[in-house]
Amino acid sequence: YRNFRRNWERTEHLAGQTIEQPALFLIGEGDPVGEMEAYTIKKMPMLVPRVEQHVFADCGHWIQSEQPEKVNRLLLDFLKRTFS
């Protein structure tokens, strides 16, 4: 978190660029990051047009620990559809 300013300085030339790679975004509905970054998450498909987003009900920040079967199912399905 202490490196935010340097990250922005080093990647300023990328402003406005889209990320064309397929992406999978998973978040728990109770994750405070989802609240803090709600605007960014909502805007994500405009900058990452091939993003697939899933929100896990009854789940917090540690989705892989709280709902591992669902995480694995979505991840394996995404990889199979995307890279097979």
QUICOR-V267617 format. One record per backbone hydrogen bond with DSSP energy under -1.0 kcal/mol. NH is the residue of the N-H (numbers start at 1). CO is the residue of the C=O. E is the energy in kcal/mol with one decimal. If there is no record, write none. Layout:
NH;CO;E
NH;CO;E
This chain:
4;1;-1.0
7;3;-2.7
8;4;-2.5
9;5;-2.3
10;6;-2.6
11;7;-1.5
14;11;-2.3
15;12;-1.6
17;14;-2.3
19;47;-3.1
23;50;-1.8
25;52;-2.9
27;54;-1.9
29;56;-3.0
30;59;-3.3
31;28;-1.8
34;31;-1.1
36;32;-2.6
37;33;-2.7
38;35;-1.1
41;37;-2.8
42;38;-2.3
43;39;-2.0
44;40;-1.2
46;43;-1.9
47;44;-1.1
48;44;-2.8
51;48;-1.8
52;23;-2.1
54;25;-2.4
56;27;-2.9
63;61;-1.3
65;62;-1.3
66;62;-2.6
67;63;-2.8
71;67;-2.2
72;68;-2.8
73;69;-2.4
74;70;-2.6
75;71;-2.7
76;72;-2.9
77;73;-2.3
78;74;-2.6
79;75;-2.6
80;76;-2.3
81;77;-2.6
82;78;-2.4
83;79;-2.6
84;80;-1.0
